[in-house]
Amino acid sequence: MPGFEFFGAEERKQVNEVLETGILMRYGFDTLRNNHWKAKEFEAAFAERMQSRHCQMVSSGTAALTVALAAAGVGAGDEVIMPTFTFVASFESIMILGAVPVLVDIDDTLTLDPEAVRAAITSRTKCVMPVHMCGSMADLAALRNICDQHDLLLLEDACQAIGGTFEGKPLGSYGDLGCFSFDFVKTITAGEGGAVITNFDAYAANADQYQDHGHDHSGNDRGAERHPHLGYNFRISELHAAVGLAQLEKLDGILRTQKRNYSILREALSEIDGVTFRRVPEGGVENYSFINFFLPSEEVAQRAHKSLTEAGVDACFYWYTNNWHYINGWEHLRNLKSLGNLPAEIKAQMQNLNQTDFSKSDHWMGRTISSLVKIGWSEAEVRDRAGKMKQAIEKAL
Ligand SMILES: *Cc1c(COP(=O)(O)O)cnc(C)c1O
């Protein structure tokens, strides 16, 4: 998925325009900036590409999740339902607000199991946060239904699935709010950066203020602006936004190459007896940044992963034990190890994660291997890789 494979003249040109004026900040300095407003431009272009009314650029994907939650009014003691398989940003963004992450099982989509979500709802639940891991999405129709029934927010983390769609809508635009990351290993990168999209004017206005110390951004004297609410600094810089602008132009080309490479790998892996694929919910189209497949058992999956490594096949992940994208790797969260005192609400309401039964998640994660789909591979290189993968996996079966 990495956009860094495609860093070139377009990014340099955008960044140089900023360097020529030296105005690295997205607000103010109107007469000095020679009409360059990279963050604003990036926001307008991204909102259009994602078919959303509003986009707020911020400093990271984690910041995007935090700003989105805050903008929608999530605060101390509110419960946010999230999956056991995700990036740590999910619970970080919730807990920094004093809100409480409620971890629930995933299913064969490798994302939130709608039934597990339903079972986890309490009177304090405020938001459901599906995470579209490794290029494919949660069952958004089922989750929308649940959220509508219980008057909950639906916040999509589309950081790993930018460009995928559900029922024809870009991932991230289906829920009430959607979040993206442009960190260095994402499908498109700004070095660091993130985006919140929404169709709600009020959330957009809140996000705009919250990510910049509560500034209301009215008038042209920053020092005289009013501050309707408390905020923080999650701003993106003009340099990062400039890189992002150039990368956004490349997104659709990247998606086409990912799909071609994915299809070649999929065809080869489909021929293996014992390999099955992650379920894509009806109405969904992946962004093809990963290919995710199941082996018949945990033992075979471990053997297959070892065999792939030995065969020199890089960028294959066994998340269950070898990585920190699954709850098994979050010892710090399970034991609430924090530098300072945690909010009382979190201490009082948090599940005991060392004792919660996540055997349904274990069932899928223990059998899952994911291969990154790179865009720099030539067709011949992908075919070679597909052959090697097939051989290595068959050896392990
Ligand atoms: C990358 C990522 C984020 C946040 O990313 P940053 O590194 O903070 O930009 C959030 N969620 C998921 C699923 C991610 O993969």
The ligand as an ORCA input file, in Angstrom:
! r2SCAN-3c Opt
* xyz 0 1
  C      -2.195      4.239     10.493
  C      -3.449      4.047     11.203
  C      -4.014      5.005     12.065
  C      -3.389      6.296     12.474
  O      -2.276      6.640     11.945
  P      -1.164      7.719     12.260
  O       0.092      6.939     12.190
  O      -1.448      8.337     13.556
  O      -1.293      8.681     11.118
  C      -5.250      4.744     12.613
  N      -5.902      3.621     12.354
  C      -5.413      2.678     11.541
  C      -6.212      1.462     11.267
  C      -4.156      2.837     10.954
  O      -3.667      1.877     10.180
*
